Amino acid sequence: MIQIFWYVYAALLATSTIAFFIHGGYKSPVFLIDLAFTVIAWIGLFGFVTHFQIFTPFAWQVILGAVVLWDLLFFFFIKAHFTEQEPEAGTLSMTVFSGLFMLILLGPLYYALFQYAF
């Protein structure tokens, strides 16, 4: 049953990324770097779900730290400089809400990478 959750979760992440790609979300090189981090994290998720050792645990420990650091920096600092959206009223509350949503959405991925690394 838990295995099905992981496959559904991986499909949800892949679908959202493909939709973002189709709608032209990866125009900037910074977004392509984010895509590279995402794909590397998915490789770890795949290894965790299938119980297949892809790299060494130390490599996944480094990758976990890099992915979490990149996601935080990208979401809160870098992404704002490369999007064409106008600032909205209540930007701080929207940033906090969006950050919590990001944590809920990516929390299982970080958990899987942590379990896979350690």
N, C-alpha and C positions, 0 to 999 in steps of 0.2 A: 504494500500500500504506500509506504513512504517512497519507494522507488518511483511510483507513478507521479507523486508530487514533484520530484526532481525533474522528470521528463517534461511534465507540463510547465514547470517553471522555466526550464531551458527553452522550451518552445515559445513561451511568452516573451522572454528576453530577445530571442532571435526575431520574432515577428515584429516587435517594436523597433528593433534596429533596422530591419529591412524596410519597414514603412518610413522611417526617418530617412533612409538612403533614397528611396523612391521619390520622396517629396523634396529632394535636393538639399538635405541637411548636412551633407559632407562636402560642401563647396570649399571651405577654408582648410589649409593644411593643419591647423590646430585640431579641427574636428576629425581629420584623418588620423592624427596621433591618438586621439581619444578612441577611435575605432580600433586601432592597433592594440591599445591596452585592453579594450573590451574583448577582442578575439583571444588574446592571451589568457584572460580570466576565464573565458568560456572553455578553453582547452583544459584548464584546471578543473572546472565544473564537470566536464566530460570525464576526466580521469577519476574524479571523486565518485560520480554516479556509476561508472562501469567498473570501479575498483581496479583500474589499470594504471600502473605506475609509469608516468610519462617522463618526468624529470626526477631529480633527487629531491628529498624533502627540504633540504637547505635552499635549493633553487626556488621552490614554491614559497618558502618563508620570505625570501627577498622579493619575489613577485607579488606576494600578498601585501607587503609593506608599500611597494611601488604603486600597486593598483589603488589601494585605499588613499594614499597620499595624492596621487594624480586625480582621483575622482573628487576629493575634497577641494583641491586647488582649482581644478577645472570648473567645478560647479559653482563655487563661491567667488572666484576671482577672474579666471581666464575667460570663461564663456561670455561674460557680460561685454567684453571688449570686441567680440566677434559676431554678436547678434545685431540685427537691425531693428530690434523692437524699441519702442519709446518707453521711457520709464513710466511706471504706473503709480497712482496714488497708493500709499501704504506699501511701498516697496519692501521695507524691512519685514513687515508681517508676511508678505508673499514669499520672501526669501526664506524665512523660518519655516513656513508651511511647505514650501517646495523642498527644503532640506530634509524635513521630516519624511516627506513622501519619498524622496530619494533613498533615505535610510531604510524605510519599510520595503521599498522595491528591491534594493541591492543588498539588504541585510542577509537574506539566505545565500546569496552568492559569496559574500564575505565569510559567512559561517562555513560554507562548503570548502572554500579555499583554506580557511584556518584548519579545518579537520584534515584536509588533504596534506597540508604542510607539516602538521604536528602529529 
